Amino acid sequence: MNRPTGGGAGTTGRNVPRAGGTPRAGGPSRGGGTTAERAVRQQNAERFFQDLVSEMRRVTWPTRPEWVSATVLTIGLVVVIGLYTYLADELFGFLFGLVTHH
């Protein structure tokens, strides 16, 4: 399942705090804002969805056999860990029962 993704996933420099932790001046306001601010937010939203689609196209999706084997493995591990926990609980319950009933 470990296949190369075809590219590095680095940061784009957006949403990165400035040195000193001070917010950028002129950031988007929560109220309607001016027409220019709304246009910038619209462009940012469009860019976000373009980037989202681009990243989703680069995802290496598992094949059906990989998906089935991973699902079977997960279910098997859940059952094994559940049985282990149940048996450990029964064992400790038995042992503490022996200790408390002289």
C-alpha positions as CSV (number, residue, x, y, z in Angstrom):
1,M,0.0,0.0,0.0
2,N,3.0,2.3,0.3
3,R,3.2,3.8,-3.1
4,P,4.9,7.1,-4.0
5,T,2.5,10.0,-4.2
6,G,4.3,11.7,-7.1
7,G,5.2,15.0,-5.3
8,G,6.1,16.6,-2.0
9,A,3.4,18.0,0.1
10,G,4.8,21.2,1.4
11,T,3.2,24.3,2.8
12,T,2.1,27.0,0.4
13,G,3.0,29.8,2.8
14,R,-0.6,30.7,3.4
15,N,-2.1,30.8,6.9
16,V,1.4,30.9,8.4
17,P,1.8,33.2,11.4
18,R,4.2,36.1,11.0
19,A,7.3,36.3,13.1
20,G,6.4,37.6,16.6
21,G,2.9,36.2,16.4
22,T,1.3,39.4,15.3
23,P,-1.7,39.2,12.9
24,R,-1.4,40.7,9.4
25,A,-2.8,44.2,9.1
26,G,-5.9,44.5,6.9
27,G,-7.0,40.9,7.4
28,P,-10.5,39.9,6.3
29,S,-13.3,41.3,8.5
30,R,-16.3,39.3,9.6
31,G,-18.9,41.9,8.5
32,G,-19.7,42.2,4.8
33,G,-16.7,44.4,4.1
34,T,-16.1,46.3,0.9
35,T,-16.6,45.0,-2.6
36,A,-12.8,44.5,-2.9
37,E,-12.7,42.5,0.3
38,R,-15.5,40.3,-0.9
39,A,-13.8,39.8,-4.3
40,V,-10.6,38.8,-2.5
41,R,-12.5,36.3,-0.3
42,Q,-14.2,34.9,-3.5
43,Q,-10.8,34.5,-5.2
44,N,-9.5,32.8,-2.0
45,A,-12.4,30.4,-2.0
46,E,-12.0,29.6,-5.7
47,R,-8.3,29.0,-5.2
48,F,-9.0,26.7,-2.2
49,F,-11.4,24.5,-4.2
50,Q,-9.0,24.5,-7.2
51,D,-6.2,23.3,-4.9
52,L,-8.5,20.8,-3.3
53,V,-9.4,19.2,-6.6
54,S,-5.7,19.2,-7.6
55,E,-4.7,17.4,-4.4
56,M,-7.5,14.9,-4.7
57,R,-6.4,14.0,-8.2
58,R,-2.9,13.3,-6.9
59,V,-4.1,10.9,-4.2
60,T,-3.1,7.3,-4.7
61,W,-6.4,5.5,-4.1
62,P,-6.1,1.8,-3.0
63,T,-7.2,-0.9,-5.4
64,R,-10.1,-3.1,-4.4
65,P,-7.9,-6.0,-3.2
66,E,-5.9,-3.6,-1.1
67,W,-9.0,-2.1,0.4
68,V,-10.5,-5.6,1.1
69,S,-7.3,-6.8,2.7
70,A,-6.9,-3.7,4.9
71,T,-10.6,-4.1,6.0
72,V,-10.2,-7.8,6.8
73,L,-7.0,-7.0,8.7
74,T,-8.7,-4.2,10.7
75,I,-11.6,-6.4,11.6
76,G,-9.3,-9.3,12.6
77,L,-7.2,-7.0,14.8
78,V,-10.3,-5.7,16.5
79,V,-11.5,-9.2,17.3
80,V,-8.1,-10.4,18.5
81,I,-7.7,-7.3,20.8
82,G,-11.3,-7.7,22.0
83,L,-10.7,-11.4,22.9
84,Y,-7.4,-10.5,24.6
85,T,-9.1,-7.8,26.7
86,Y,-11.9,-10.1,27.6
87,L,-9.6,-12.9,28.7
88,A,-7.4,-10.5,30.7
89,D,-10.5,-9.2,32.4
90,E,-11.7,-12.7,33.3
91,L,-8.2,-13.7,34.5
92,F,-7.8,-10.6,36.7
93,G,-11.4,-11.0,38.0
94,F,-10.7,-14.6,38.9
95,L,-7.3,-13.6,40.6
96,F,-8.8,-10.7,42.6
97,G,-11.7,-13.0,43.6
98,L,-9.2,-15.4,45.1
99,V,-7.4,-12.7,46.9
100,T,-10.5,-11.0,48.4
101,H,-12.2,-14.3,49.5
102,H,-9.9,-15.7,52.1
